[in-house]
Amino acid sequence: MSASEITEASIHPASCLSVKPRIYVVMGAPGVGKGTQARRLSETFGLPQISTGDILRAMAKEDTALGMELRLILSTGELVSDEVLARVIEERTSKPDCANGYILDGFPRTLYQAQLLENIAKDQGKEIQVLKLIVPRSSLLKRLTGRRSCPTCGEIYNIYLKPPKREGLCDLDGTPLVHRSDDRPETVSIRVANYEKLTKPLTDYYLESGRLVKIQAEKPVEEVFQELCAILTQAS
Ligand code: AP5
């Protein structure tokens, strides 16, 4: 089957069950399209999408000391501590829905986290496959400042690139869309700088062990998705 023939309907989740379970790491700069693609891959391949950003944003709403601390960190664009991430990822990936593999969106982001993931993969008997999305830096700002998302179903829009049919409302459930507080231009620069300094070096780490595929993602969402589908299908 060619990549162009792959549709969500043509891939049955059961087709993933016969292979060694995989952990797919969708990696790339802030705004590159990790969440957009991870969500579609999750629906298509029947694997859970684990977005550390979404989990941390939900935790930040809690009225606890940790919730307050997270609200502050997320609003500045700095990274949350490896210690908190270790707890989050160990707990989430040990749930039964992860048994046949899962899709990580936003994790790992530091060398410490990459090493933690090696241990988790070993313990769980899974292989790691990294899918690195690449777009020119100049596109990231437009993607991030224009992003709007649905707090109910998680659908992602962009006022410049993928506007909802009715302004400010989700196409799927009509919920008013929200603008993330860390998508302000000044916070975006901090997030991009942290990515360059702490996360980009992981590219070499995964390239050296032959587990990283680069995908040029400066093209329509559907085309990027088809390329990713082809990679996941070959792997199974
Ligand atoms: P997180 O939520 O992970 O943010 P991020 O990595 O900065 O990535 P984004 O969610 O902003 O972008 P994306 O790549 O998912 O793009 P999207 O698909 O939405 O993390 C937030 C914060 O949490 C971090 O700053 C940190 O504080 C903390 N955190 C999270 N994980 C952590 C960790 N492991 N360790 C420590 N701290 C952690 O798309 C963006 C826009 O582009 C959308 O509007 C979309 O419609 C549009 N778009 C997507 N694809 C295309 C396309 N092909 N063409 C045109 N437009 C497109």
Residues whose N, C-alpha, C, O or C-beta is under 5 A from the ligand:
A	BS01	AP5	A29 P30 G31 V32 G33 K34 G35 T36 Q37 T52 G53 D54 L56 I73 L74 G77 E78 L79 V80 L85 D105 G106 F107 P108 R109 R143 L144 G146 R147 R148 I156 Y157 N158 L161 K162 R191 A217 K219 P220 V221
